[in-house]
Amino acid sequence: MKLVHAADLHVDSPLVGLERYEGAPTERIRQASRRALENLVALCLAERASLLLLAGDVFDGDWRDYATGLFFARQMKLLGEAGVEVAMVRGNHDAASHMSRALELPPNVHELASRSPETRIFDELGVAVHGQSFPGRSVDQDLTARFPLPTPGLFNIGLLHTSLDGREGHDCYAPTTSATLASKGYDYWALGHVHAREVVARDPWIVFPGNLQGRHVREAGPRGATLVEVDAGRVVAVEARTLDVVRFAVASVDLGAADVASGHDFVDVAQAGLTAAHAAAEGRLCVVRVVVKGAGRAHAALAGDPQRWEAELRRAANELDGVWLERLVVGSTLPGSAAELALRPDVVGQLLRALGEARADPARLAELFDDFAELRRKLPPELRERGFRLDVPEHLVEPLGDVEGLLLARLLGPGGEG
Ligand SMILES: [Mn+2]
């Protein structure tokens, strides 16, 4: 018997930040979550899977209209026609109380209750699925505390949306531990919420399949679902299957590693990174962020006119069929140590000393943090998802470093006082 385990489909997840540019392949990216769901259904059919497990966040949030629900229902019906059962729970993004619209799903789809844990027995498969949907967007207790004992003689699966005992970049939801899960005596824990693939344990199996399709560069690399093979009530194979249609990637360019003297040199070096990302995407549309690091002479040009070099790089990316430059991030510095420059008696030295103090002094950081209160309130949530965070004073340390690099480039670069 084969099972397919997926989570965090975020069907019709809205796009952020890609539409501003001429020629951006926004339509292909917008459709990616649907095409990936079609790939998931195709995998179930090709592998003759008996059961599809969906561990929450099938939807990104409340549907804008019924199109999202109709698309999902049609895909589930294709599975039903092939005799594939579907067991699903809701997560923090698609908690029932958060959705103002709903559609009846085909009879092969079994959504587990949110008020208390529910067990669904699939007699013909010899499988019991125990799980609980999120009743609301935030669940701060361990839902598994009330999960039932395993059903004797069946293959027991726990289906849960959870942050487990914490994973970087993921908010805390329905926390629990792998030891707690293991103590339940189930054979396989089908988890969701954490968007990175992870086999947490093998006895019993505790698995995050990761999300089905990356949504931005912080979700770089292959994405998909997990194929599980069960024989005589035992897991005999667990395999990650890649199902994404758009691939996100980050290409780093270290100005210190090569002799990158000018903006044009930089574009040449970065183009090699774009080509590598293109190859790794294996024919998928590849959306790449280029991040410049290290210390080098080209920094002055890049930091002095980042928009121009971003456009040059975008032009270079467009020469590769299927690569889209998401953004150029200039995080490099000028050659020469900051410590040396900080000793200068002039304005450059003063500036570096002041910025260095601000970064190191919690009281100064707290003052600056207060100055940013207004900005914090106005910050759109998408920016937070993209890694721009201002929740605590320590989050200012990194932007202060960027400020230093930018000011130095202006002061010491071409046209500066030198
Ligand atoms: Mn989630």
Residues whose N, C-alpha, C, O or C-beta is under 5 A from the ligand:
A	BS01	MN	D57 G91 N92 H93 H193
